[in-house]
Amino acid sequence: MSMMTAAARWFAGKRDLTAELLRLRAQLDQLDANRPSSIDPTKHRQWETDCERLKTEIKAHEGALAIATAEVAKAEAAQCEADADAAHHALVRQARADEKLVAEINVLAAKFAEKLAALEASRKLIRLANETRGSRPFIADPETRVRQRMDRGRPAITEKRKVWVDAAGEITRESITDREGRWVRNPEAVRQEERSFEICAELPPSPMPFERFADATRLIDIDGRQIWPPHK
C-alpha cells in the first residue's frame, strides 16, 4: 500500500471515528437526561446496561481515535518531508538550468563594458571640443541629451478671464465706494477685455540624474576580474 493510500485511510478513519464518537456521546447524554422514573427494577437495570454499553463503545472509539490521530500526524509529517524533498530537488534542477545565465551575464557584461567605454570616449571628445569651441554653440554629450530632455518640463498653465480696464488698458475695478461708503460704478472702467492669467508656474526640464551610467557601474567577468571601470 502506498504512502498516499495509507494516509488517505488514516484520514478517513479519523474522520469517521470522530463523527461516531460525537454520536455516541450525544446518545449517552440523552440517556442520562432520561433516567427511569418508574419503580420497576427491570427498567433501571436496562438503563444501567444501556449506559454501560455506550460508555464501553465510547471508550473503544476513543482508543481507536487516539491511534488514528497519531497515524494521521505521522502521515502529515511524512507528507511534509516528501514535499520538502520535492522542493529541494526542484531547486537543484533549477540551479543547474540557471547555470547558463552566468555565461550569458558574462557575455552581456563584456558588451556593456564596451558600450560604456564608447560612451565615455564620446563624452571626453565632446568635452574637449567644448573647451575650444569659441563662439560655437555648446554641445551636450549623448547621455545628457537623452537623460535630460526638454519635453520633460511643463509649460505654465493659464486661464482666460474677463476683466475691466481703463482708457490706458490697465486692469481696474468695476465698482468703487463713494465718500459715503456706497458701491458705485467706477468711472475709469471703460470696457471689458479677455486677459490670460497664469495659475500654475512653468516647470523647467528635470535635470539629468546626478550619477552617470559609467560612474554608477561596476562590472566583473566570470573569473572575477574587474572589466569596468577599467583599471588605471
C-alpha positions as a LaTeX table, in Angstrom:
\begin{tabular}{lrrr}
\hline
Residue & $x$ (\AA) & $y$ (\AA) & $z$ (\AA) \\
\hline
Met1 & 0.00 & 0.00 & 0.00 \\
Ser2 & 1.45 & 3.34 & $-1.00$ \\
Met3 & 2.08 & 6.17 & 1.45 \\
Met4 & $-0.69$ & 8.25 & $-0.09$ \\
Thr5 & $-3.18$ & 5.36 & 0.17 \\
Ala6 & $-2.24$ & 4.71 & 3.81 \\
Ala7 & $-2.52$ & 8.41 & 4.63 \\
Ala8 & $-5.94$ & 8.59 & 2.98 \\
Arg9 & $-7.05$ & 5.57 & 5.00 \\
Trp10 & $-5.96$ & 7.10 & 8.30 \\
Phe11 & $-7.54$ & 10.46 & 7.46 \\
Ala12 & $-10.84$ & 8.76 & 6.59 \\
Gly13 & $-10.67$ & 6.61 & 9.73 \\
Lys14 & $-10.09$ & 9.63 & 11.96 \\
Arg15 & $-12.98$ & 11.46 & 10.32 \\
Asp16 & $-15.39$ & 8.52 & 10.75 \\
Leu17 & $-14.30$ & 7.79 & 14.33 \\
Thr18 & $-14.72$ & 11.46 & 15.29 \\
Ala19 & $-18.23$ & 11.54 & 13.88 \\
Glu20 & $-19.21$ & 8.25 & 15.52 \\
Leu21 & $-17.77$ & 9.37 & 18.87 \\
Leu22 & $-19.86$ & 12.52 & 18.76 \\
Arg23 & $-22.95$ & 10.45 & 18.03 \\
Leu24 & $-22.29$ & 8.04 & 20.92 \\
Arg25 & $-21.66$ & 10.88 & 23.38 \\
Ala26 & $-24.90$ & 12.53 & 22.29 \\
Gln27 & $-26.75$ & 9.22 & 22.90 \\
Leu28 & $-25.20$ & 8.91 & 26.37 \\
Asp29 & $-26.15$ & 12.49 & 27.22 \\
Gln30 & $-29.71$ & 11.82 & 26.08 \\
Leu31 & $-29.86$ & 8.58 & 28.07 \\
Asp32 & $-28.50$ & 10.31 & 31.17 \\
Ala33 & $-31.14$ & 13.03 & 30.80 \\
Asn34 & $-33.89$ & 10.41 & 30.72 \\
Arg35 & $-33.28$ & 8.36 & 33.84 \\
Pro36 & $-36.12$ & 5.95 & 34.67 \\
Ser37 & $-38.77$ & 7.39 & 36.94 \\
Ser38 & $-40.51$ & 4.05 & 37.32 \\
Ile39 & $-40.42$ & 1.79 & 40.37 \\
Asp40 & $-39.85$ & $-1.15$ & 38.02 \\
Pro41 & $-36.31$ & $-2.51$ & 38.69 \\
Thr42 & $-36.21$ & $-4.01$ & 35.20 \\
Lys43 & $-36.24$ & $-0.60$ & 33.60 \\
His44 & $-33.45$ & 0.59 & 35.87 \\
Arg45 & $-31.36$ & $-2.49$ & 35.05 \\
Gln46 & $-31.94$ & $-1.87$ & 31.34 \\
Trp47 & $-30.96$ & 1.81 & 31.74 \\
Glu48 & $-27.76$ & 0.81 & 33.56 \\
Thr49 & $-27.00$ & $-1.74$ & 30.85 \\
Asp50 & $-27.51$ & 0.78 & 28.07 \\
Cys51 & $-25.33$ & 3.32 & 29.87 \\
Glu52 & $-22.52$ & 0.81 & 30.35 \\
Arg53 & $-22.78$ & $-0.30$ & 26.74 \\
Leu54 & $-22.48$ & 3.27 & 25.49 \\
Lys55 & $-19.59$ & 4.01 & 27.85 \\
Thr56 & $-17.78$ & 0.90 & 26.60 \\
Glu57 & $-18.37$ & 1.96 & 22.98 \\
Ile58 & $-17.17$ & 5.48 & 23.70 \\
Lys59 & $-14.02$ & 4.18 & 25.41 \\
Ala60 & $-13.32$ & 1.85 & 22.49 \\
His61 & $-13.82$ & 4.63 & 19.96 \\
Glu62 & $-11.61$ & 6.98 & 21.97 \\
Gly63 & $-8.82$ & 4.41 & 21.90 \\
Ala64 & $-9.20$ & 3.88 & 18.17 \\
Leu65 & $-9.34$ & 7.64 & 17.57 \\
Ala66 & $-6.11$ & 8.15 & 19.52 \\
Ile67 & $-4.37$ & 5.63 & 17.27 \\
Ala68 & $-5.85$ & 7.19 & 14.12 \\
Thr69 & $-4.84$ & 10.69 & 15.29 \\
Ala70 & $-1.25$ & 9.55 & 15.89 \\
Glu71 & $-1.10$ & 7.89 & 12.47 \\
Val72 & $-2.53$ & 10.98 & 10.79 \\
Ala73 & 0.17 & 13.09 & 12.46 \\
Lys74 & 2.81 & 10.65 & 11.14 \\
Ala75 & 1.28 & 10.79 & 7.65 \\
Glu76 & 1.22 & 14.60 & 7.71 \\
Ala77 & 4.85 & 14.71 & 8.85 \\
Ala78 & 5.83 & 12.24 & 6.13 \\
Gln79 & 3.97 & 14.29 & 3.53 \\
Cys80 & 5.68 & 17.50 & 4.69 \\
Glu81 & 9.05 & 15.78 & 4.41 \\
Ala82 & 8.19 & 14.45 & 0.96 \\
Asp83 & 7.09 & 17.94 & $-0.13$ \\
Ala84 & 10.33 & 19.43 & 1.24 \\
Asp85 & 12.37 & 16.81 & $-0.64$ \\
Ala86 & 10.49 & 17.54 & $-3.85$ \\
Ala87 & 11.03 & 21.28 & $-3.43$ \\
His88 & 14.72 & 20.73 & $-2.72$ \\
His89 & 15.21 & 18.55 & $-5.81$ \\
Ala90 & 13.31 & 21.11 & $-7.90$ \\
Leu91 & 15.68 & 23.86 & $-6.71$ \\
Val92 & 18.69 & 21.68 & $-7.54$ \\
Arg93 & 17.35 & 21.23 & $-11.07$ \\
Gln94 & 16.63 & 24.97 & $-11.32$ \\
Ala95 & 20.17 & 25.82 & $-10.19$ \\
Arg96 & 21.61 & 23.54 & $-12.85$ \\
Ala97 & 19.35 & 25.02 & $-15.51$ \\
Asp98 & 20.28 & 28.58 & $-14.45$ \\
Glu99 & 24.00 & 27.94 & $-14.92$ \\
Lys100 & 23.52 & 29.19 & $-18.48$ \\
Leu101 & 22.52 & 32.58 & $-17.04$ \\
Val102 & 26.04 & 33.01 & $-15.65$ \\
Ala103 & 27.59 & 32.55 & $-19.10$ \\
Glu104 & 25.00 & 34.89 & $-20.64$ \\
Ile105 & 25.66 & 37.55 & $-18.00$ \\
Asn106 & 29.40 & 37.24 & $-18.61$ \\
Val107 & 28.86 & 37.97 & $-22.31$ \\
Leu108 & 26.45 & 40.83 & $-21.59$ \\
Ala109 & 28.84 & 42.36 & $-19.03$ \\
Ala110 & 31.62 & 42.44 & $-21.64$ \\
Lys111 & 29.28 & 44.07 & $-24.17$ \\
Phe112 & 28.05 & 46.55 & $-21.57$ \\
Ala113 & 31.64 & 47.48 & $-20.71$ \\
Glu114 & 32.32 & 48.12 & $-24.41$ \\
Lys115 & 29.25 & 50.37 & $-24.65$ \\
Leu116 & 30.27 & 52.31 & $-21.55$ \\
Ala117 & 33.77 & 52.75 & $-22.91$ \\
Ala118 & 32.40 & 54.09 & $-26.20$ \\
Leu119 & 30.05 & 56.45 & $-24.36$ \\
Glu120 & 32.84 & 57.78 & $-22.17$ \\
Ala121 & 35.13 & 58.27 & $-25.17$ \\
Ser122 & 32.40 & 60.28 & $-26.89$ \\
Arg123 & 31.88 & 62.41 & $-23.79$ \\
Lys124 & 35.60 & 63.16 & $-23.50$ \\
Leu125 & 35.82 & 64.21 & $-27.16$ \\
Ile126 & 32.81 & 66.50 & $-26.76$ \\
Arg127 & 34.23 & 67.99 & $-23.57$ \\
Leu128 & 37.49 & 68.83 & $-25.35$ \\
Ala129 & 35.53 & 70.32 & $-28.24$ \\
Asn130 & 33.50 & 72.49 & $-25.86$ \\
Glu131 & 36.66 & 73.76 & $-24.21$ \\
Thr132 & 37.90 & 75.11 & $-27.56$ \\
Arg133 & 34.59 & 75.89 & $-29.29$ \\
Gly134 & 35.00 & 79.63 & $-29.14$ \\
Ser135 & 31.74 & 81.26 & $-30.20$ \\
Arg136 & 30.26 & 78.00 & $-31.49$ \\
Pro137 & 27.21 & 76.56 & $-29.65$ \\
Phe138 & 27.77 & 74.30 & $-26.67$ \\
Ile139 & 27.49 & 70.58 & $-27.47$ \\
Ala140 & 25.62 & 68.41 & $-24.97$ \\
Asp141 & 27.07 & 64.92 & $-24.63$ \\
Pro142 & 24.89 & 61.93 & $-25.66$ \\
Glu143 & 23.90 & 60.88 & $-22.14$ \\
Thr144 & 22.88 & 64.41 & $-21.21$ \\
Arg145 & 20.88 & 64.75 & $-24.42$ \\
Val146 & 18.92 & 61.57 & $-23.67$ \\
Arg147 & 18.52 & 61.75 & $-19.91$ \\
Gln148 & 17.76 & 65.49 & $-19.71$ \\
Arg149 & 15.02 & 66.07 & $-22.26$ \\
Met150 & 13.41 & 69.45 & $-22.82$ \\
Asp151 & 9.98 & 67.87 & $-23.16$ \\
Arg152 & 10.15 & 66.65 & $-19.59$ \\
Gly153 & 9.36 & 70.15 & $-18.35$ \\
Arg154 & 5.90 & 71.67 & $-18.12$ \\
Pro155 & 4.71 & 74.94 & $-19.64$ \\
Ala156 & 2.90 & 77.44 & $-17.50$ \\
Ile157 & $-0.84$ & 76.80 & $-17.11$ \\
Thr158 & $-3.04$ & 79.82 & $-17.81$ \\
Glu159 & $-6.74$ & 80.60 & $-17.91$ \\
Lys160 & $-8.67$ & 83.41 & $-19.57$ \\
Arg161 & $-10.86$ & 85.79 & $-17.58$ \\
Lys162 & $-12.90$ & 88.87 & $-18.45$ \\
Val163 & $-11.70$ & 91.99 & $-16.64$ \\
Trp164 & $-12.48$ & 95.71 & $-16.65$ \\
Val165 & $-9.79$ & 98.05 & $-17.96$ \\
Asp166 & $-9.36$ & 101.83 & $-18.02$ \\
Ala167 & $-8.66$ & 104.00 & $-21.04$ \\
Ala168 & $-4.94$ & 103.09 & $-20.90$ \\
Gly169 & $-5.73$ & 99.38 & $-20.91$ \\
Glu170 & $-4.77$ & 98.83 & $-17.28$ \\
Ile171 & $-6.91$ & 96.44 & $-15.23$ \\
Thr172 & $-9.19$ & 98.27 & $-12.82$ \\
Arg173 & $-12.20$ & 97.57 & $-10.65$ \\
Glu174 & $-15.75$ & 97.64 & $-11.99$ \\
Ser175 & $-17.12$ & 99.22 & $-8.80$ \\
Ile176 & $-15.72$ & 101.51 & $-6.13$ \\
Thr177 & $-17.09$ & 103.10 & $-2.94$ \\
Asp178 & $-18.03$ & 106.73 & $-2.77$ \\
Arg179 & $-17.42$ & 109.05 & 0.18 \\
Glu180 & $-20.46$ & 107.68 & 1.95 \\
Gly181 & $-19.27$ & 104.09 & 1.59 \\
Arg182 & $-21.76$ & 103.09 & $-1.09$ \\
Trp183 & $-20.75$ & 100.93 & $-4.04$ \\
Val184 & $-20.94$ & 102.85 & $-7.30$ \\
Arg185 & $-19.80$ & 102.27 & $-10.87$ \\
Asn186 & $-16.12$ & 103.07 & $-11.39$ \\
Pro187 & $-15.97$ & 105.88 & $-13.98$ \\
Glu188 & $-12.48$ & 104.79 & $-15.02$ \\
Ala189 & $-13.70$ & 101.31 & $-16.05$ \\
Val190 & $-14.44$ & 101.93 & $-19.72$ \\
Arg191 & $-14.63$ & 98.40 & $-21.19$ \\
Gln192 & $-14.18$ & 94.67 & $-20.60$ \\
Glu193 & $-11.38$ & 92.63 & $-22.11$ \\
Glu194 & $-10.37$ & 88.97 & $-22.02$ \\
Arg195 & $-6.95$ & 88.51 & $-20.44$ \\
Ser196 & $-4.82$ & 85.42 & $-19.75$ \\
Phe197 & $-3.70$ & 84.75 & $-16.17$ \\
Glu198 & $-1.03$ & 82.28 & $-15.06$ \\
Ile199 & $-2.43$ & 79.90 & $-12.45$ \\
Cys200 & 0.47 & 77.42 & $-12.37$ \\
Ala201 & 4.07 & 78.40 & $-12.99$ \\
Glu202 & 6.23 & 76.86 & $-15.69$ \\
Leu203 & 8.40 & 73.94 & $-14.66$ \\
Pro204 & 11.87 & 73.74 & $-16.23$ \\
Pro205 & 13.14 & 70.44 & $-17.66$ \\
Ser206 & 14.14 & 67.96 & $-14.98$ \\
Pro207 & 17.92 & 67.76 & $-14.60$ \\
Met208 & 19.83 & 64.64 & $-15.51$ \\
Pro209 & 20.28 & 62.29 & $-12.54$ \\
Phe210 & 23.45 & 63.01 & $-10.63$ \\
Glu211 & 25.29 & 59.77 & $-11.46$ \\
Arg212 & 26.21 & 58.82 & $-14.98$ \\
Phe213 & 25.97 & 55.23 & $-16.14$ \\
Ala214 & 29.74 & 54.96 & $-16.27$ \\
Asp215 & 30.15 & 56.31 & $-12.74$ \\
Ala216 & 27.43 & 54.13 & $-11.20$ \\
Thr217 & 28.51 & 50.83 & $-12.78$ \\
Arg218 & 31.00 & 48.17 & $-11.69$ \\
Leu219 & 31.36 & 45.03 & $-13.81$ \\
Ile220 & 33.36 & 41.84 & $-13.41$ \\
Asp221 & 33.89 & 38.89 & $-15.72$ \\
Ile222 & 33.27 & 35.22 & $-14.98$ \\
Asp223 & 36.69 & 34.90 & $-13.33$ \\
Gly224 & 36.08 & 37.88 & $-11.04$ \\
Arg225 & 38.33 & 40.30 & $-12.92$ \\
Gln226 & 37.07 & 43.87 & $-12.99$ \\
Ile227 & 36.21 & 44.96 & $-16.51$ \\
Trp228 & 34.52 & 48.26 & $-15.60$ \\
Pro229 & 35.61 & 50.77 & $-14.63$ \\
Pro230 & 38.91 & 50.00 & $-16.35$ \\
His231 & 41.94 & 49.83 & $-14.10$ \\
Lys232 & 44.09 & 52.92 & $-14.29$ \\
\hline
\end{tabular}
